[in-house]
Each structure stands twice: as structure tokens, then as C-alpha cells.
Amino acid sequence: MPMITVPAHFDGKQICLDEPLDLAPNAKLIITILPGQESDNEYKAWLHLSGQRLEDAYGENEPEYSKDLLKEVNPDYEGR
């Protein structure tokens, strides 16, 4: 059988597959535990912080830099 991914959940007692699947006895499995809600909050906090830093870097108060400040022009750059 090729390697496949099947959604599943833990019901408090055992791991339950969310889709029917014919498995041979003693089939080798790898279980990956996905982050839960507590990790979702941490992920959202990182996204928020990243967004704030991007706003700081590219906000309205960021000065426009002239082409004169370039040390070397990229000849492959097509933006003008």
C-alpha cells in the first residue's frame, strides 16, 4: 500500500479514523499530533506580531529611497 494521509481524531480513549480504510493486521502507521487550540492562539499571536513589524517596515512613514542610493543595479529587474 502506498503512503497516504487519513484524517483522524482521538475520542479520549482511542484514535478513530475519520474515513473508512481497509488496513491489514499489523499495518505500520505513523501518527502525527496536530497543534490544538492552545497552539492556535500562539500562532495567531505570531501572525499579529509579524503583521505589526511589516507595517513598521512598509508603513506610510517609511521614506522613499532614490535610485541614487543603489550601489549596483540589477540588470534583470524589469520593474521601472
N, C-alpha and C positions, 0 to 999 in steps of 0.2 A: 504494500500500500504506500502511495506517495505521502510525503509530509503535508498535512493540511492543518488549518486552524478552525476550531469549532468553538463557538461561544458557550460559556457555561457559567454557573453560579454556585455558591456554597449556601446550602439551606440551613446551616447551623449544625448539621450532623454529617453530611456527605456532599461531595461535589456532584452536581447534576448537569448533564449536557442539555443545552437549550435546543438542540436539533437532534433528530434521530440519527444514529450512526451504528453500523454493524462493526463491532470490534471482535477480533479473535481473542480467545483466552490468553492471558499473559502478554497482551499487546503492550509495547513500550510507549509511555506517554511522558510528555514534558508539560508541567503546569506552570503558567506564568501568572503571578498575582498582580492585578492591575491596581493602580492607586485608587483609594476610596475618596469619600467626601473631604476628609481632613487634608488630603493632599491636594484636592481641587482648590481649597482655599489658599494654600501656599502657592499653587500655580497661578491663580488669579492675582495674588499679591505681586508675584514676579512680573506678570504681564503689565500690571498697573505701573510698577516702578519703571519698567522698560519704556513704557509709553511716555512717562514723565521725562525721562532722560532724553528721549527722541525729541520731545517738544522743546527741551532746553537747547538741544543741538541745532534744531532746524526751525526755531520759533521766529516770530515776527521781528524780534530784536537782534537776530543774527545778521551781521553785516554782509553785504555783497562783496565778494572778493574779485578784483580785476584780473584779467589775463596776464597783466604785467607781473603778478606775483608768482606765476608759474616758472619753475626752474627748467623744466623740459616739457615740451609739447608732445602729446601722444598723437602721432600721425594717423592712427587707426580710429580715433574718436570722430564720430560722424555728427555729433550734436554741435550746433553752431549758435 
